Amino acid sequence: MTDRGQGKAVRRRSNDDLRKRLGDDVYHIVREKGTERAFTGKYWNCEKNGTYHCVSCNTPLFSSATKFDSGSGWPSFHSPVAAENVHTAADNSLLMPRTEVLCKHCDAHLGHVFEDGPAPTGLRYCINSASLELDEKQ
């Protein structure tokens, strides 16, 4: 089975392969829908330019051009690089309903999207740093 990352077919990794490659903490976030603590992730206050890719499959997800400081303690973006690279699902795991954001190519849990973001979309994609890898060349 394959996933598409950056337009290339890549082998879909088994959960064991992913756990070994990513480590237990990152694996917990992207495969078991965990969340890193606020203000602890490597990208929450990062001001470097580039494209943020899925840590699991390398799909481009968000651009630093759409990143903003939401004050939430997680990297926040007003829109993805390409709508076809992310998808959403209902998340009723807490007392309030939320909208989960996932990588469309490998189903990695990225975070959640809220309707309290800035223009032009009014959305706040609140994303775990652990689910991202910044490519400063793009």
LUMKOLDREN-615989 format. One record per residue: x, y, z of N, C-alpha, C, O in turn. Coordinates in nm, 2 decimals, padded with zeros to 4 digits. Example, Ala and Ser with C-alpha at 12.3 -4.5 7.8 and 13.67 -1.06 7.14 Angstrom:
<recs>
REC    n.px    n.py    n.pz   ca.px   ca.py   ca.pz    c.px    c.py    c.pz    o.px    o.py    o.pz
REC   01.32  -00.57   00.78   01.23  -00.45   00.78   01.32  -00.33   00.78   01.42  -00.33   00.85
REC   01.28  -00.22   00.71   01.37  -00.11   00.71   01.29   00.00   00.79   01.34   00.11   00.80
</recs>
This chain:
<recs>
REC    n.px    n.py    n.pz   ca.px   ca.py   ca.pz    c.px    c.py    c.pz    o.px    o.py    o.pz
REC   00.08  -00.12   00.00   00.00   00.00   00.00   00.09   00.12   00.00   00.20   00.12   00.06
REC   00.04   00.23  -00.07   00.13   00.35  -00.07   00.05   00.47  -00.03  -00.08   00.47  -00.04
REC   00.12   00.58   00.01   00.07   00.71   00.03   00.14   00.80  -00.06   00.24   00.77  -00.12
REC   00.08   00.92  -00.09   00.15   01.02  -00.17   00.20   01.13  -00.08   00.12   01.19  -00.01
REC   00.33   01.15  -00.09   00.39   01.26  -00.02   00.47   01.34  -00.12   00.56   01.29  -00.18
REC   00.44   01.47  -00.13   00.51   01.56  -00.23   00.50   01.50  -00.37   00.59   01.52  -00.44
REC   00.39   01.44  -00.40   00.37   01.39  -00.54   00.44   01.26  -00.57   00.43   01.21  -00.68
REC   00.50   01.20  -00.47   00.57   01.08  -00.49   00.50   00.97  -00.42   00.45   00.99  -00.31
REC   00.50   00.85  -00.47   00.44   00.74  -00.40   00.54   00.69  -00.29   00.66   00.67  -00.32
REC   00.50   00.68  -00.17   00.59   00.63  -00.06   00.52   00.51   00.01   00.40   00.51   00.01
REC   00.60   00.42   00.05   00.55   00.31   00.12   00.48   00.35   00.25   00.53   00.42   00.33
REC   00.36   00.30   00.27   00.28   00.32   00.39   00.35   00.24   00.50   00.37   00.12   00.49
REC   00.39   00.31   00.60   00.46   00.24   00.71   00.37   00.17   00.81   00.26   00.22   00.83
REC   00.41   00.06   00.86   00.33  -00.01   00.96   00.34   00.07   01.09   00.43   00.15   01.10
REC   00.25   00.04   01.18   00.25   00.11   01.31   00.38   00.09   01.38   00.44   00.18   01.45
REC   00.44  -00.04   01.37   00.56  -00.07   01.44   00.68   00.01   01.38   00.76   00.07   01.45
REC   00.68   00.02   01.24   00.78   00.10   01.17   00.77   00.25   01.22   00.87   00.31   01.24
REC   00.65   00.30   01.22   00.63   00.44   01.26   00.68   00.47   01.40   00.74   00.57   01.43
REC   00.64   00.38   01.49   00.68   00.40   01.63   00.83   00.40   01.64   00.89   00.48   01.72
REC   00.90   00.31   01.57   01.05   00.31   01.58   01.11   00.43   01.52   01.20   00.49   01.57
REC   01.05   00.48   01.41   01.11   00.60   01.34   01.07   00.73   01.41   01.16   00.81   01.42
REC   00.95   00.74   01.46   00.91   00.86   01.53   00.94   00.87   01.68   00.95   00.98   01.73
REC   00.95   00.76   01.74   00.96   00.76   01.89   00.82   00.76   01.95   00.72   00.79   01.89
REC   00.81   00.72   02.08   00.69   00.70   02.15   00.60   00.82   02.16   00.48   00.82   02.14
REC   00.67   00.94   02.19   00.59   01.06   02.21   00.52   01.11   02.09   00.41   01.14   02.09
REC   00.60   01.12   01.98   00.54   01.16   01.85   00.44   01.06   01.80   00.33   01.10   01.75
REC   00.47   00.93   01.81   00.38   00.83   01.77   00.24   00.84   01.84   00.14   00.83   01.78
REC   00.25   00.87   01.97   00.13   00.89   02.05   00.04   01.00   01.99  -00.08   00.99   01.99
REC   00.10   01.11   01.95   00.03   01.22   01.90  -00.03   01.19   01.76  -00.15   01.21   01.74
REC   00.05   01.14   01.67   00.00   01.13   01.53  -00.08   01.00   01.50  -00.16   01.00   01.41
REC  -00.06   00.89   01.58  -00.14   00.77   01.56  -00.24   00.75   01.67  -00.35   00.68   01.64
REC  -00.22   00.80   01.79  -00.32   00.77   01.90  -00.39   00.90   01.94  -00.46   00.90   02.04
REC  -00.38   01.00   01.86  -00.45   01.13   01.87  -00.42   01.20   02.01  -00.51   01.25   02.07
REC  -00.30   01.20   02.04  -00.25   01.27   02.16  -00.23   01.41   02.14  -00.25   01.46   02.02
REC  -00.20   01.49   02.24  -00.17   01.63   02.23  -00.05   01.66   02.31  -00.03   01.62   02.43
REC   00.04   01.75   02.26   00.15   01.79   02.34   00.10   01.91   02.43   00.00   01.97   02.40
REC   00.17   01.93   02.54   00.14   02.04   02.63   00.16   02.17   02.56   00.25   02.19   02.48
REC   00.07   02.27   02.59   00.09   02.40   02.53   00.22   02.46   02.57   00.28   02.44   02.68
REC   00.28   02.54   02.48   00.40   02.61   02.49   00.52   02.52   02.51   00.63   02.57   02.56
REC   00.52   02.40   02.46   00.63   02.31   02.48   00.68   02.26   02.34   00.80   02.21   02.33
REC   00.60   02.27   02.24   00.64   02.22   02.11   00.75   02.30   02.04   00.76   02.42   02.07
REC   00.83   02.24   01.95   00.94   02.31   01.89   00.90   02.42   01.79   00.98   02.50   01.76
REC   00.77   02.42   01.75   00.73   02.52   01.65   00.63   02.62   01.70   00.59   02.71   01.62
REC   00.59   02.62   01.83   00.48   02.71   01.87   00.52   02.86   01.86   00.44   02.94   01.83
REC   00.65   02.89   01.88   00.70   03.03   01.86   00.80   03.04   01.76   00.88   03.14   01.76
REC   00.81   02.95   01.66   00.91   02.95   01.56   00.87   03.06   01.45   00.76   03.07   01.41
REC   00.97   03.14   01.42   00.95   03.25   01.32   01.02   03.22   01.19   01.04   03.31   01.11
REC   01.07   03.10   01.17   01.15   03.07   01.05   01.05   03.05   00.93   00.94   03.01   00.95
REC   01.10   03.08   00.81   01.02   03.07   00.69   01.03   02.93   00.63   01.14   02.87   00.64
REC   00.93   02.88   00.57   00.93   02.75   00.51   00.80   02.68   00.50   00.69   02.75   00.53
REC   00.80   02.56   00.47   00.68   02.48   00.46   00.68   02.37   00.57   00.78   02.30   00.58
REC   00.57   02.35   00.64   00.56   02.25   00.74   00.50   02.13   00.68   00.39   02.13   00.62
REC   00.57   02.01   00.69   00.53   01.89   00.63   00.48   01.79   00.74   00.52   01.80   00.86
REC   00.41   01.69   00.70   00.36   01.58   00.79   00.49   01.50   00.83   00.56   01.46   00.74
REC   00.51   01.48   00.96   00.62   01.41   01.01   00.61   01.26   00.97   00.71   01.19   00.97
REC   00.49   01.21   00.94   00.47   01.07   00.91   00.50   01.04   00.76   00.56   00.94   00.73
REC   00.45   01.13   00.67   00.46   01.09   00.53   00.52   01.20   00.44   00.54   01.19   00.32
REC   00.56   01.32   00.50   00.63   01.43   00.43   00.54   01.51   00.34   00.59   01.58   00.25
REC   00.41   01.50   00.35   00.32   01.58   00.27   00.32   01.72   00.32   00.32   01.75   00.44
REC   00.33   01.82   00.22   00.33   01.96   00.27   00.19   02.00   00.32   00.09   01.97   00.26
REC   00.19   02.06   00.44   00.07   02.09   00.51   00.04   02.24   00.53  -00.07   02.28   00.49
REC   00.13   02.31   00.58   00.11   02.45   00.61   00.24   02.53   00.58   00.35   02.48   00.58
REC   00.21   02.66   00.54   00.32   02.75   00.51   00.34   02.85   00.62   00.25   02.88   00.69
REC   00.47   02.89   00.64   00.49   02.99   00.75   00.42   03.12   00.71   00.40   03.20   00.80
REC   00.39   03.14   00.59   00.32   03.26   00.55   00.18   03.27   00.61   00.12   03.38   00.61
REC   00.12   03.15   00.65  -00.01   03.15   00.70  -00.01   03.13   00.85  -00.12   03.11   00.92
REC   00.11   03.13   00.91   00.12   03.10   01.06   00.10   03.24   01.13   00.14   03.34   01.08
REC   00.04   03.23   01.25   00.02   03.34   01.33   00.02   03.30   01.48   00.01   03.19   01.51
REC   00.04   03.40   01.56   00.05   03.38   01.71  -00.09   03.39   01.76  -00.15   03.50   01.78
REC  -00.15   03.27   01.80  -00.29   03.27   01.85  -00.29   03.28   02.00  -00.40   03.30   02.06
REC  -00.17   03.28   02.06  -00.17   03.28   02.21  -00.20   03.15   02.27  -00.21   03.14   02.40
REC  -00.23   03.05   02.19  -00.28   02.92   02.24  -00.16   02.83   02.29  -00.18   02.74   02.37
REC  -00.04   02.85   02.25   00.07   02.77   02.28   00.10   02.66   02.18   00.19   02.57   02.21
REC   00.03   02.66   02.07   00.05   02.56   01.96   00.07   02.64   01.83   00.01   02.75   01.82
REC   00.14   02.59   01.74   00.15   02.65   01.61   00.01   02.67   01.55  -00.07   02.57   01.55
REC  -00.02   02.79   01.50  -00.15   02.81   01.45  -00.14   02.87   01.30  -00.05   02.95   01.28
REC  -00.23   02.83   01.22  -00.23   02.87   01.08  -00.37   02.90   01.04  -00.46   02.84   01.09
REC  -00.38   02.99   00.94  -00.52   03.03   00.90  -00.57   02.94   00.78  -00.69   02.94   00.75
REC  -00.47   02.87   00.72  -00.51   02.78   00.61  -00.40   02.68   00.58  -00.28   02.71   00.60
REC  -00.44   02.57   00.52  -00.33   02.47   00.48  -00.27   02.51   00.34  -00.32   02.60   00.27
REC  -00.16   02.45   00.31  -00.09   02.48   00.18  -00.19   02.44   00.07  -00.20   02.52  -00.03
REC  -00.25   02.33   00.08  -00.35   02.28  -00.02  -00.46   02.21   00.05  -00.44   02.12   00.13
REC  -00.59   02.25   00.02  -00.70   02.19   00.09  -00.70   02.04   00.07  -00.75   01.96   00.16
REC  -00.65   01.99  -00.04  -00.66   01.84  -00.06  -00.55   01.77   00.02  -00.55   01.64   00.02
REC  -00.47   01.83   00.10  -00.37   01.77   00.18  -00.41   01.74   00.32  -00.34   01.67   00.40
REC  -00.52   01.80   00.36  -00.58   01.78   00.50  -00.72   01.74   00.49  -00.79   01.77   00.39
REC  -00.77   01.67   00.59  -00.92   01.65   00.60  -00.95   01.66   00.75  -00.87   01.66   00.84
REC  -01.08   01.67   00.77  -01.13   01.69   00.91  -01.23   01.58   00.95  -01.28   01.52   00.86
REC  -01.24   01.57   01.08  -01.34   01.47   01.13  -01.39   01.52   01.26  -01.32   01.60   01.33
REC  -01.51   01.48   01.29  -01.57   01.52   01.42  -01.49   01.45   01.53  -01.46   01.33   01.53
REC  -01.47   01.53   01.64  -01.40   01.48   01.76  -01.48   01.51   01.88  -01.50   01.62   01.92
REC  -01.54   01.40   01.93  -01.63   01.42   02.05  -01.56   01.36   02.18  -01.63   01.31   02.27
REC  -01.43   01.35   02.18  -01.36   01.29   02.29  -01.36   01.37   02.42  -01.34   01.31   02.53
REC  -01.38   01.49   02.41  -01.39   01.58   02.53  -01.54   01.62   02.55  -01.63   01.58   02.48
REC  -01.56   01.70   02.65  -01.70   01.74   02.68  -01.76   01.83   02.57  -01.88   01.85   02.56
REC  -01.67   01.90   02.49  -01.72   01.99   02.39  -01.68   01.93   02.25  -01.57   01.88   02.24
REC  -01.77   01.94   02.16  -01.73   01.89   02.02  -01.62   01.97   01.96  -01.63   02.10   01.97
REC  -01.53   01.91   01.89  -01.42   01.98   01.82  -01.41   01.92   01.68  -01.47   01.81   01.65
REC  -01.33   01.98   01.60  -01.31   01.93   01.46  -01.16   01.90   01.45  -01.07   01.98   01.46
REC  -01.13   01.77   01.44  -01.00   01.72   01.43  -00.94   01.74   01.29  -01.02   01.74   01.19
REC  -00.81   01.77   01.28  -00.74   01.79   01.15  -00.65   01.67   01.13  -00.57   01.64   01.22
REC  -00.65   01.61   01.01  -00.57   01.49   00.98  -00.50   01.51   00.85  -00.55   01.59   00.76
REC  -00.38   01.45   00.83  -00.32   01.45   00.70  -00.40   01.36   00.61  -00.43   01.24   00.65
REC  -00.44   01.41   00.50  -00.52   01.33   00.41  -00.45   01.21   00.35  -00.51   01.12   00.31
REC  -00.32   01.22   00.34  -00.24   01.11   00.28  -00.21   00.99   00.37  -00.20   00.88   00.32
REC  -00.19   01.02   00.50  -00.16   00.91   00.59  -00.24   00.90   00.71  -00.22   00.81   00.80
REC  -00.34   00.99   00.73  -00.43   00.99   00.84  -00.37   01.03   00.97  -00.42   01.00   01.08
REC  -00.25   01.09   00.97  -00.19   01.13   01.10  -00.27   01.24   01.16  -00.32   01.33   01.10
REC  -00.29   01.23   01.29  -00.36   01.33   01.37  -00.26   01.45   01.38  -00.15   01.44   01.42
REC  -00.31   01.57   01.34  -00.23   01.69   01.34  -00.27   01.79   01.45  -00.19   01.85   01.51
REC  -00.40   01.80   01.48  -00.45   01.89   01.58  -00.60   01.91   01.56  -00.67   01.82   01.53
REC  -00.64   02.04   01.58  -00.78   02.07   01.56  -00.80   02.21   01.49  -00.70   02.29   01.49
REC  -00.91   02.23   01.43  -00.94   02.36   01.37  -01.06   02.42   01.44  -01.16   02.36   01.47
REC  -01.05   02.56   01.46  -01.15   02.63   01.53  -01.19   02.75   01.44  -01.11   02.80   01.35
REC  -01.31   02.81   01.46  -01.36   02.92   01.38  -01.33   03.05   01.45  -01.42   03.14   01.45
REC  -01.22   03.07   01.51  -01.18   03.20   01.57  -01.05   03.25   01.52  -00.98   03.32   01.60
REC  -01.02   03.22   01.40  -00.89   03.27   01.34  -00.90   03.40   01.27  -01.01   03.46   01.26
REC  -00.79   03.45   01.21  -00.79   03.58   01.14  -00.84   03.56   01.00  -00.86   03.45   00.95
REC  -00.85   03.68   00.93  -00.88   03.68   00.79  -00.75   03.62   00.72  -00.64   03.63   00.78
REC  -00.77   03.56   00.61  -00.88   03.57   00.52  -00.98   03.45   00.55  -01.09   03.46   00.49
REC  -00.95   03.35   00.63  -01.04   03.24   00.64  -01.12   03.24   00.76  -01.23   03.18   00.77
REC  -01.08   03.31   00.87  -01.15   03.30   01.00  -01.13   03.17   01.07  -01.19   03.15   01.17
REC  -01.03   03.09   01.02  -01.00   02.96   01.08  -00.87   02.97   01.16  -00.78   03.04   01.12
REC  -00.86   02.88   01.26  -00.74   02.87   01.34  -00.71   02.72   01.34  -00.77   02.64   01.42
REC  -00.61   02.68   01.26  -00.56   02.54   01.26  -00.46   02.53   01.37  -00.35   02.58   01.35
REC  -00.50   02.47   01.48  -00.42   02.46   01.60  -00.35   02.32   01.59  -00.41   02.22   01.62
REC  -00.22   02.32   01.56  -00.15   02.20   01.52  -00.04   02.16   01.62   00.03   02.25   01.67
REC  -00.02   02.04   01.65   00.08   01.99   01.74   00.22   02.00   01.66   00.23   01.95   01.55
REC   00.32   02.06   01.73   00.45   02.07   01.67   00.50   01.93   01.63   00.57   01.91   01.53
REC   00.47   01.83   01.72   00.53   01.70   01.70   00.48   01.63   01.57   00.54   01.54   01.52
REC   00.37   01.68   01.51   00.32   01.62   01.39   00.38   01.69   01.26   00.35   01.65   01.15
REC   00.46   01.79   01.28   00.52   01.87   01.18   00.67   01.86   01.17   00.74   01.83   01.26
REC   00.72   01.88   01.05   00.86   01.90   01.02   00.88   02.02   00.93   00.82   02.02   00.82
REC   00.95   02.12   00.97   00.97   02.24   00.89   01.08   02.22   00.79   01.19   02.18   00.82
REC   01.05   02.25   00.66   01.15   02.25   00.55   01.17   02.40   00.52   01.08   02.46   00.46
REC   01.28   02.45   00.56   01.32   02.59   00.54   01.35   02.62   00.40   01.36   02.74   00.36
REC   01.37   02.52   00.31   01.41   02.55   00.17   01.29   02.58   00.09   01.30   02.62  -00.03
REC   01.17   02.55   00.14   01.05   02.57   00.06   00.98   02.70   00.10   00.87   02.73   00.04
</recs>
